[in-house]
Amino acid sequence: MDDVERRSRNMSMIKGRDTRPEVAVRSYLFSKGFRFRKNDRRYPGKPDIVLPKYRTVIFVNGCFWHRHQGCRFATVPKSNVGFWQAKFERNQQRDIRDYSQLEAMGWNVIVLWECQLRPKTKADTLLGLECRITGEEYIAGENEPEYGGSL
C-alpha cells in the first residue's frame, strides 16, 4: 500500500461527530442531569452540544484540526505544508466567526480541547465544565476525595 492510499484510508476514518471526546462529555453531562441537543444545525458552527436551558453551547475541538495554541498535538504535517497551513487558517477563521455569532446571539460558548479530555486531566476538565455551565465557582481539587469531596 503506498502513502497516498494509506493517507486516504486514514483520513476517511476520521469522524466529524460522535468522536470519543464528544461522547465522554455528553455521557458526563447526561449523568449529571443535563439535557441537551447534539450537532444542532440551527446554530452557527453546528455546536457539538447545545444546552438551551443554560443558553450554552459546547464545541469539543480536536487539537490538530482546530489548532490548539501551544498543544503538542497541533502539529503541521511535513508534506504539502502550504495546503495544510491554508486549511488550518480557514478552520480557525470559521471557528472565530461562529463563536462571535453565537455570543452576539446571547449564547455562552465553551470550547473544550481534545487534550483536556485525556485521562490525567479529564476529571478536572469535566468538573470545571459543569461549573462553567451553571455559573458556579470552581476551584480545582476541592471536589477530590482528599479535600472531603467525592469524584
N, C-alpha and C positions, 0 to 999 in steps of 0.2 A: 504494500500500500504506500503510495507516495504522499508527500507532505500536503498536497492540495486535497486529496481525498480524506486524509486524516483530519485536517483542519475543518473541512466541510462537515464531516461526521460530528466532530466535537461541537461546532457552532450550532448544528441542528438539534443538539441535545440540551442546549441552554433554554431554560424555561422563562417565559415572560411574566408568569404569575404562578401563585401557589408554590413558591420556592420554599426550601426548608426554613430559612429565617422568617419568612412571612407566616408560615404555618405555626411556627413556635410562638410568634407574637399573638396571633389570633387565638391559639389554644390557651395561652396565659390569660388574655383578656376575657375570654368566654368563661374560664374557670373562676374569675373574679366577679362575674355577674354583668360584665359589659356586653351590650348587644350592638351590633354593627352591620354595616354593609361592606362588601368587598368589591374592589375594582369597579366602582360606580362611574360610569361614563358621563354622567350628568355634570361632573365637576372637572375643572381644568386638570390635566395630567392624569386623570383616572386614578385617584389615590388607591393605594393598596387596601386601606381600612378607613371607613367613614363612620364616625360616631356622632350621629345627628343630635342626640340629647346633650352632648357637650360641645357641639359646634367645633369638632376637632377632626382633622384628617391626619392620617399617618402614612408616610412613604417609607418602605423598607428598601433601602437602596443598596445595591451591590457596590462595593468599594472600587472595583475595576471599572465598571461601566459608567458610574456617576462621579468618578474621580475624587474620592475621599482624601482631602488635603492631608498630607503627611502620613498616610497609611501605607504600610509595606505591601498591601495588596493592590494598590493603584499604580501598577507598573505600565509601561508602554512597550508593546511588542517590538522586537528588534527589526522585523521585516515590515516594509511598507509603512514606515513611520509617518509620512505625510498624511496618508489616509486615516490612520488611527488618531493622530492629533486633531484633524478636522472633525472626525466623528465625535471624539470626546468633547470638543469645544461646542458642537451642536447640542450634545446631550446636556452639558452644563447650562447653556443659554436657555434651553427649553425648560429645565428644572427651575431656573431663576424666574422665568416668565410665569410658569404655572404656580409657583409658591406665591409670587406677588399678586396674581389674580385672585387666588384663594383668600389671601389676607385682606385684600380690598373688599372681598365679599363678606368679611367678618368671621372667617374661619381661623382657628388656631392650627397652624401647620407644624407637625412634628416629623422630623427626619431621623430615622434610625439607620445606622450603618451595619452592614453585614458583620464587620469585625467586632462590633459591640455585642453581638449575639453569639459569640464563641463561648465555650464552656467557662473560661475564667472570669468573664465579665457579664455573662448573660443574666444572672440573678439580680445584680445591682442595676443593670440597664432596665430590666422589666419592672423592678420596684420603683425606680425613678420615673418610668413611663406612666405608671398608674398615678403618681402624684402630679405629673405634668398634665394629665387629662383632667383630674379633679380639681386642680389648683392648690392642692395641699403642699406644704413644705416637705422636702425630702432631704434627710441627712444620711449620707452613705454610711452603712454599718449599724445604724440604730435598730434595724429590724433583724439583725443577725442574732443567733442564739446566745452568744457570749455577752450581748448587751441586754438580754432579757426579752428580746423579741423572738419571733419564730419565722422560719422561711417557708 
